[in-house]
Amino acid sequence: MSDIAISDQEFSCFRRFIHETAGIQLSDAKKVLVSSRLSRRLQARALDSFGEYFRLITSGSEAAELQMAVDLLTTNETYFFREPKHFDFLRERLRERVADRRSASAPFRVWSAAASTGEEAYSIAMLLADVLGERPWEIFGSDISTRVLEKARTGHFPMVRATNVPKDYLRRFCLKGVGPEEGTLLINGSLRERVRFEQVNLTQPLPNVGTFDMIFLRNVMIYFDNETKRSVVSRLIDTLAPSGHFLIGHSETLNGVFEDLAPIAPAIYRKAAGG
């Protein structure tokens, strides 16, 4: 089964499928990725071609398999404290908030909008717990993939992904795996309880998620065409508080995509105070 090749026509079907489902634009270079990620599902379902698998997931009777295909085609690897200048910026905003007594009672809310397996959301949580202490804060993490969200909720990660975690944070917020769990870490329970994960498809109307002081949408728009970028950013900006901040990946830009946000630093934008 592993030797089954994907044809150009079959690849085109999956490319159209994932664009319509998740807004992701797959280049021709992703043909090998699609083949390698889906070949296990052909074997699991005893199918002889990628075309058969495509017809299966689009038949309307295989919701679980459809979600499995989406999960496999949208998952991207991440790690803790990726693009550290963003976390330096967040720390400064949090310190300003601590100094501003008027904002002490309102929770500081952050959305990790392409959370993947959760490393970004937990990195934010460590920083909020460190700087805000007992002041109220909330983190919402979302992704289109249910599989990565299940992983995120466990808070259990390979230690190699924690290279950028400050040693003090490892000691305060993580448990080091021993015995059969050696080489892993577990985010401590009190921190995991502060982070809520839900499935959200950013290319569709959003559920009622409330208003956020800061939104992280990093390293996902590189897979979107400009029309999808505009619609996704527009939806998210509606949930951003006046003067709130919107962070994207350093390899991404909103130039020519969305003009209602003011750039204030590389890959960091601010919403107007008037909303």
C-alpha positions in Angstrom: 0.0 0.0 0.0 2.8 2.4 0.8 4.0 2.2 -2.9 0.8 3.7 -4.3 1.6 6.9 -6.2 -0.6 9.9 -6.3 -1.5 11.2 -9.8 -1.5 14.9 -10.7 -5.3 14.7 -11.1 -5.7 13.2 -7.6 -3.3 15.8 -6.1 -5.4 18.5 -7.7 -8.5 17.1 -6.1 -6.9 17.2 -2.6 -5.4 20.7 -3.3 -8.9 22.0 -4.1 -10.4 20.2 -1.1 -8.1 21.7 1.5 -8.4 25.1 -0.1 -12.2 25.0 0.1 -12.1 23.5 3.6 -9.3 25.4 5.3 -8.2 28.2 3.0 -4.8 26.6 2.6 -3.1 27.0 -0.8 -0.9 24.0 -1.6 1.9 24.5 -4.1 3.0 21.8 -6.6 5.9 21.1 -4.2 3.5 19.8 -1.6 2.5 16.8 -3.7 5.0 14.6 -1.8 3.7 15.8 1.5 0.1 15.0 0.6 1.1 11.6 -0.6 3.1 10.7 2.5 0.6 12.0 5.0 -2.5 10.3 3.4 -0.9 7.0 2.4 -1.4 5.6 5.9 -5.1 6.3 5.6 -5.3 4.4 2.3 -3.7 1.4 4.1 -6.0 1.7 7.1 -9.1 1.8 4.9 -7.8 -0.9 2.5 -8.0 1.4 -0.5 -6.1 1.0 -3.8 -5.8 4.7 -4.9 -5.9 8.2 -3.6 -8.9 8.8 -5.9 -10.8 6.2 -3.9 -9.8 7.9 -0.6 -10.9 11.3 -2.0 -14.3 9.9 -3.0 -14.6 8.4 0.5 -14.0 11.6 2.4 -16.2 13.7 0.2 -19.1 11.2 0.1 -20.8 12.9 3.0 -21.0 9.7 5.1 -17.5 9.7 6.6 -17.3 12.8 8.9 -14.6 11.3 11.1 -12.4 10.3 8.1 -13.0 13.7 6.6 -11.7 15.4 9.8 -8.7 13.0 9.8 -7.8 14.1 6.3 -8.1 17.8 7.3 -5.9 17.1 10.4 -3.2 15.4 8.4 -3.1 18.1 5.7 -3.1 21.1 8.0 -0.8 20.2 10.9 2.5 22.2 11.2 5.3 21.6 13.6 5.9 24.3 16.2 7.9 24.9 19.4 8.0 26.9 22.6 8.8 30.7 22.5 9.0 30.7 18.7 10.0 34.2 17.4 11.1 35.4 20.8 10.8 39.2 20.0 7.1 38.7 20.1 7.3 37.5 23.6 9.5 40.4 24.6 6.8 42.7 23.2 4.1 40.8 25.2 6.2 41.1 28.4 6.4 44.9 28.0 2.6 45.2 27.4 2.0 43.1 30.5 4.3 45.3 32.6 2.4 48.4 31.4 -0.8 46.7 32.4 0.5 45.9 35.9 1.5 49.6 36.2 -2.0 50.7 35.1 -4.3 50.2 38.1 -7.4 51.0 36.0 -7.0 47.7 34.1 -6.4 45.5 37.2 -9.8 44.0 37.4 -10.4 43.1 33.7 -8.8 39.8 32.5 -6.1 40.2 29.9 -7.2 37.9 27.1 -5.0 36.4 24.4 -6.0 34.3 21.4 -3.6 31.8 19.9 -5.5 31.5 16.7 -3.4 28.8 15.0 -2.4 26.9 18.1 -1.4 23.6 16.6 -0.2 21.3 19.4 -0.2 24.1 22.0 3.3 25.3 22.4 2.5 28.9 21.5 -0.5 29.0 23.9 1.5 27.6 26.8 4.4 29.9 26.1 2.0 32.8 26.4 0.5 31.3 29.6 4.0 31.0 31.3 4.6 34.7 30.5 1.2 35.8 31.7 1.5 33.8 34.9 5.0 35.2 35.5 4.2 38.9 35.0 0.6 39.2 36.0 0.7 36.9 38.9 -2.7 36.8 40.6 -4.2 39.3 38.2 -6.9 37.8 36.0 -6.0 36.5 32.5 -7.3 34.1 30.0 -5.9 32.3 27.0 -7.9 30.8 24.1 -6.2 28.4 21.7 -7.8 27.3 18.5 -7.0 25.2 15.4 -8.9 23.5 12.6 -7.3 20.2 13.5 -9.0 18.2 16.3 -6.0 15.9 16.5 -3.5 18.6 17.4 -6.0 20.1 19.9 -6.2 16.8 21.7 -2.5 16.8 21.9 -2.5 20.4 23.1 -4.9 19.7 25.9 -2.6 17.0 27.4 0.3 19.6 27.8 2.7 16.7 27.2 5.7 17.5 24.9 9.1 16.2 23.8 11.8 18.0 25.7 13.5 18.9 22.4 10.8 21.4 21.7 11.5 23.3 24.9 15.0 24.6 24.0 13.8 28.2 24.2 11.9 27.9 27.5 13.7 29.9 30.2 15.2 27.5 32.8 13.2 29.3 35.5 10.0 28.7 33.6 10.9 25.0 33.2 11.3 24.8 36.9 8.1 26.7 37.8 5.7 25.6 35.1 6.8 22.2 33.9 7.3 18.7 35.2 10.3 16.7 33.8 9.5 13.3 32.6 11.2 10.3 34.4 11.3 6.6 33.7 9.3 5.8 30.6 8.5 9.5 30.2 12.1 10.6 30.1 12.9 13.1 27.4 9.5 14.8 27.8 7.9 17.5 29.8 4.4 18.1 31.2 2.9 21.6 31.7 1.8 21.7 35.3 -1.9 21.3 35.9 -2.6 24.8 37.3 -1.3 26.3 34.1 -3.1 23.9 31.8 -6.4 24.8 33.5 -5.9 28.4 32.5 -5.7 27.6 28.7 -8.9 26.7 26.8 -8.6 25.0 23.4 -11.4 24.7 20.9 -11.7 23.8 17.2 -12.2 26.9 15.0 -12.1 27.1 11.2 -10.8 30.6 10.6 -12.2 30.7 7.1 -15.8 30.3 8.4 -17.9 32.6 10.6 -16.4 32.6 14.1 -18.2 31.3 17.2 -18.7 33.8 20.1 -15.2 34.0 21.5 -15.4 37.4 23.1 -12.9 40.2 22.9 -9.1 39.9 23.1 -6.3 42.3 24.0 -3.8 40.4 21.8 -4.2 37.9 18.9 -1.4 35.7 17.7 -1.9 34.5 14.1 1.5 33.4 13.2 2.9 31.2 10.4 -0.4 30.2 8.9 -1.2 33.0 6.5 1.7 31.9 4.3 -0.6 29.2 3.2 -3.5 31.5 2.3 -4.1 33.5 -0.9 -4.8 37.2 -0.5 -8.6 36.9 -0.6 -8.5 34.3 2.2 -6.0 36.4 4.2 -8.3 39.4 4.0 -11.4 37.5 5.1 -9.6 35.7 8.0 -7.9 38.9 9.3 -11.2 40.8 9.0 -13.0 38.2 11.2 -10.3 38.2 13.8 -9.9 41.9 14.0 -13.6 42.2 14.9 -12.7 40.3 18.1 -9.7 42.6 18.9 -10.2 45.3 21.5 -9.5 48.9 20.6 -5.7 49.5 20.8 -5.3 45.7 20.9 -2.3 44.1 19.2 -2.3 41.6 16.3 0.9 39.5 15.8 1.8 37.6 12.6 4.8 35.5 11.6 8.0 37.3 10.7 7.9 35.8 7.2 4.3 37.2 6.7 2.9 40.6 6.0 -0.4 42.4 6.0 0.7 45.0 3.4 -1.9 45.2 0.7 -4.1 42.8 2.6 -5.6 44.7 5.5 -5.2 48.5 6.0 -7.1 49.0 9.2 -4.2 48.0 11.4 -1.1 50.2 12.1 2.3 48.4 12.0 4.3 49.3 15.1 7.1 46.7 14.9 8.1 43.9 12.6 5.1 41.5 12.3 3.2 43.5 15.1 0.2 45.6 14.4 -2.2 47.7 16.6 -5.9 48.4 16.2 -7.0 52.0 16.3 -8.1 53.2 19.7 -11.5 54.0 18.3 -12.0 50.4 17.2 
